[in-house]
Amino acid sequence: MSGSSSPGDLGRADDATASANGAQRAVVYAGPGRAEVADVRLPALETRAGPGVLPRRCDHGVIVRTLATCVCGSDLHTLHGPGATPGMVLGHELTGVVVEVGRDVERVKVGDACSVPFNVACGRCANCRAGLTGHCLSANPSRPGATYGMGEGFGGWAGMQAEYALVPYADFNLYVFADADQARERLLDVAMIGDILPTGYHAARSAGVAPGSTVYIAGAGPVGLACAAACRMLGAAAIIVGDFNAERLEHVRSVGFIPADLANGSLEEIVAEVVGRPLVDVGIDCVGASDAAVAKAAAGGMVAPALALNDIIGIVRHGGSIAIPGVYPAGAPGVRPPLGVWLGGVWSKAITVTSGATPVRRYQDELAAAVLLGGVGIGDVVHATTIPLAKGAEAYEMSGAGASRKFVLTP
């Protein structure tokens, strides 16, 4: 990935080889809790039914050759949750180069280096026009909102942990970098603007983080760290990040935030030591709860898998705010998972709560500028670490074990 090549020259030999073979390498769902690398069909502008993929025409789409594709906590939820189909390509974070365009595409062209939002959004429905691209009304036949690589319940779009990927509604969805070489030189930073940096930024903005704010973030994984970086960009005075993982907490300290070791001491005491009282202005839940966690809690007679959220409710001041970028299962139609949220605490303290899928495309212009012009080293903050796509299954294992890294797969 030398910065000397022009974007139009990127991977032409590889493109020809892949087309001749008709197959590519990808990380796929291999059963509950397991990912593996396998040969799968190359994407096309007219998708055919496949594992977790719904058929549809995509004259409005493009094919992108992967430069970087990341492993996300939501991918781990997919491995352990319902709805995944064996053989389904995983992943929803992609930075790459356009190698083919559909006949209806006008703005994007072959050779463009681009970042792909994890939301699949048509750009034309009422929600997209209102900026709610995480809840597009058209991209998912089962409910508002679509995401790549998470099965038919999320729209049935193929995942992006592969050598090539289809991006529909390309004129609307793609963020095209003005300087392709610059983007490639900062690949570990720009790889974060398709998901976790906008997610952290959206959470911080929605919760009203501003100069002088005191903030507690639950979870020192990549999203929690990206959220901490966003809070710093917005001028927060104190940013506390809580976790039980000692390795992650040491990294929190190394990148300039305040670690809260939840295995040693109460959260209230830690907060009080930092800000002078056991209360913060803003709490952000970057933990969430998976389907597996909810099922385990229910089987054991527990009713509070939302432990991190309840802790946050306890230390947010009256009139403060909470943002929830962490994923909580909605359940099947007619089924409401027993989350055990302390709603009385929210009500009695008049706390404002915001949540939902991040509308990534809304923020990409400003965050790309912050990274490429403002020098925001988000790759260092989240400990971005490259690993070959061929070792994607190992990246899943390490992520699931709580590694203090954001794994970036490169073909």
N, C-alpha and C positions, 0 to 999 in steps of 0.2 A: 504494500500500500504506500508506495513512494509518492511524495507530493509533486513529482515532476511530470506525471502523466496528465494528459487532458482528460476531462470527465468522459468524453465520447470514446476514449480508447480503453476505458476500464473493462478488463475481463472479456474482450472480444473473443479470444481463443477459447476461454472457458464457456462462453455463451454458445459457440459453435459446437463444442464437444458435447455439452449438455443436450442441445437440440438433437444432435445425431443419436444420442443414447436414449432420449425420451424419458430419462429418469434423473433424479437428484437425491442427495443425502439430506435427511431431515431428522429432527427429534420428534418422536411420536409417543403417544400414550400406549403403554404395553400392558395395561391392567392396573387394578387398584394399587396406588402407591409407587408405580414403576414407570419410568421413561426409558426409551432406548433409541439408538440411532439406526435408521433403516433406509432403504431405497423406496422412494415414492414417486408418483407421477409428477412431471413438470406442470406448473400452473399454466393455464391458458385463459384467453379473454372470454371464452365461453366455458364456464365451469360445468363439470359433470359430477353427478352424485358420487360420493365417496365417504370414507369413515368420518362422520361428523360434519360433512359438507353437503349443503343443499345446492341443487342445480339452478343456474340462472345465467342469462346473457350479461356480459360485462363490456359492452362497447364503450362505456364511460370509464373503463379501468385501464391500468397499465401493469406491466410486469417489471418488477424491481429485482435487480441483482443485489444480494446481500453484501454489505460491508461489515455490519455488526448487528447482532440480534441478541437480546438480553434474556436472562432468566429472572422471573418476577415471583413474588410471594403468591400472587394470584394463580400462577401456574401450578404451584404446590397445592393450592386449594383444588384446582382441577384434577390433579392426580388422586386426591382423596375424596372428591365429591361425586355426586351422581351426574349422569348426563354425558360423560366422556365415552367415546367409542374406540375400541382397540384399533390401532393404525392411524388414528387422527393426529395430524401435525399440530404441535403445540406452539405456544408463543404469540406475543402480541406487541413486541417492541422491535422496531426495525429502522435501521439507517442504511441507505443503499443508493444505487444508481439505476435510473430508468433505462430499460433495454428494449421495450416494446410498448406502443401506445394504441389504444382503441380508436376506432374511427370517429367517435364523438368527442374525443379529448382535444381541447383547444389550447389550454394554457401550458400544460406540461409537455416536455419533449424528450426524445431519446438523448441520453447523456446527462440529464439533470441529476445532480446529487440531492437527496431528499431525506427528510425525516417523516415517519408515518405515525400519526396519532393512533393510540390503541383503540379509540372509538371508531367504528364504522358508521359514517354519517352521510346522508344523501345531500345535505345542504339546501334542500328545497321544502321540507315539511315545516309545519308551524314551530316545532321544537328547535329544529336546526336554525330557522330564521331568528328565533329568540336567543340563540347562542347556547342552547342546551344540547350540544352535540353528543353528549353521553347518553341521551335519551331520544335518539332519532326514532321517528314513527314509521320509517319505511324500510330500514335495513334489516329488521328482524321480524319475521312473521308471527312470532309467539308473544312478543311483548316489546314495549319501547326500549331501545338501547341494544347495541350490538358490539361484540368484541371478537377479534380474531382468535382462533385456536382454542375455543372453550366449548365447542359443541353446538348442537342445534338449538338449545335453549338460549344461546347468545347470538343467534342469527345464522349459524351454520357456515361461517366463513373459515377457510383453511388458515392454519396458523403460520407463523413467520420464522420459526426456528428451522430454517431451510436455506438452501443456496439461492433459491428464487421464490418470489411471492407475488400474488395478485393483490393489487390495491384498487378497489372499486371507487367510483365517484372521484376520480383522481384530481380533477381540476379543483374540487373543493377540499379534499382531504389532505393532499400532500403539501408539506412545507418544503419549498425548494430553496436551497442555499444559494445566495448570490455568488459566493466564491467557493467552488467545489474543492479546490486544493486546500483552502483554509479549513474547511469542514473536515477533510480527511486527516489533516495534521492534528486536529483536536478531536479525533474520533471518540475517545473515551469520555469526553465532555458532551459532545453533541448527541451521542447515543442515549443520553439521559433525557432529552427534551421530547421524546415520544410518549413518555409515561411519568417516571417518578418525579422529575423536577416540576412539571406542571401540576402533578397531583399534590406535592407538598406546597407549592405556591398557591394553588386554589384553596387548599385547606386553610392556610395562613390568612389569605385575603378574605375568605368567607367568614372567618372567625374574628376579623377586625384587628389583626396584629398590626401595630403601628409603632412609631418611635416611642420608646419608654415602656412598652408592654413587657409584662412578665409572662412566660409561657412554659407549660409543662407538656412534653411530648411522650406518650406511651409507646415504647418500642424503638430499639436502636438498630433496627434493620435498615436496608437501603431507603425505604420510603420515609422512615422516621428521620434519617440523616438528611435526606433531601428536603424534608419539611423544616428541619432545623436550619439548613442553609437558606431556605426561603424566608424564614423568620429573621435571620440576620440581614438579608437583603432589605427587609421592610423596616429595620431599625429597632427590633426588640432589644430591651435592656438586659434581660436574663433569659437564657434558653436552657432549660433542664430536660435531659433525656433519660428516661427510666427503662431499665431492663434487668433481667436476672443473669444475663450472659456476660461473664467477666471480660472475655476477649472483645466483645462489642463495646462494652463500657470503656475499656482502655482506648479504643479507637475514638469514641466520643470525645474523650479528654484530649487526644492528640490533635483533633481538628478544631479545637477551641470552644467546645460546648461543655456544659456542666453535667457530669454523669450522676445518676441516681441509682445506686445499687439496691435494688428492691429485695435482694436476698439478705441484706445486712442493714436493718433499720427501717423505720416506718417512713412512708412517703411524706406524711405531714411534717415529721421532724426534719427530713432532708430539705423540703421546701422552705420551712421556717428558717433554717440555717442560712439559706441563700438570700431570701427576700425579706427576712425579718418578721414574717408571719406565715402561718401554714396555708396560705391562699395565693393563687395566681389569677391573673386577668383572663387567661386563655388556656384551655386544655385541648389537646389534639390526640385522638385515638388512632394510632397507626398500627394497631394490633388486629382488631376485629375478632371474628370467630369463624372457623370453618364449619362446613356441614359435619365433618367427622367429630369436631369438638362438641358441637351441639348434641349429636347422637350419643357420644360418650357420656356427656353430662346427664342426658335424659335417662340413659340406661342405668346410671348410678344413682338416680333419684335426686340429682342436683338440678337447680333451676337458675344458675347464674354463670353461664359460660362468658358473659360480658363483664368479666372481672376487671379488666383494664379500664373499661368505660366507667364502671361504678367507682373505681378509685379516683378517676378524673372528676367525676361529679362531686366527690367529697372534698376536693381541694380547689375547685373553682369558686371564686368569690360570688357573692350575691350580685346579680346583674351582669355577670361575666358571660363568656361564650365558649362553646365546644364545637369543634369540627370533627367529623368522623370520615376520614379517607379509608380507614380499615374496612375490609369487606365483611359484611354479615349476611348469612344466607336468608333469602326471602322465603324459601320453602316452596313446595309444589302448590299449584292452585288449590285454595281451600285449606292449606296446612300452614300454621303459624309456628315456627320454631320457638321453643321455650328458652328465650335468651336471658330472662331474669334481670332486665334493666331497671335500675333504681329511679323510676320515673318520679317518685315523690320528691327525691332530692332535686331533680330538674325543676319541678313545679315550685317547690318551696323557696328555692333560691333565685327564681326568675331567670334561669339560664337560657340563653338562645342557643339552639342546636342547628347546625347545618350538616348535610350529608349528601351522598349520592355520587355517581360516577363523574369524574372530572371532565369538563369540556376542553380537552387538550388543545384543540385548534385555536381556541380563543386566546391562548397565552403564548403560542409558539413564537410569534414575531418578536415580542419583547424579551422572552427568555433566550432566544437565539442571540439577540443583540447583547444581553447581559453576559452570555458565555463567550461569544466571539469578539466582542468589542470591549466589554466591561471586565473581562478576565475572571469571571466566576469559575473557579476550578471545581465544578461539581463532581467530576470523576474522582478526584482525590478525596473529597468529602465522603463519598459513598464507597470508597475503596474499590473502584472499578478494576476488575482483573480479567484479562483476556484468557480465553481457553479455546482450543480448536473445537469447531462444531462437532467433529468426530468424537469428542469426549463430552458431549452434551449430557449424557446420562450421569457422568461423574459430577458435573456441575449441579445437577438436581440433587444428588446424594449429599454433597457438601452444603448446599443451601438448606436442605431439610434438616441437617444436623446443626444449623445455627452458625455457619461460617460468617465471619465478619467481613464479607466481601459482596460486591455486586458483580456477578459473572456475566461477561460479555463474550458471546460465541462468535467466532470469526471463521468463515469457510477457509 
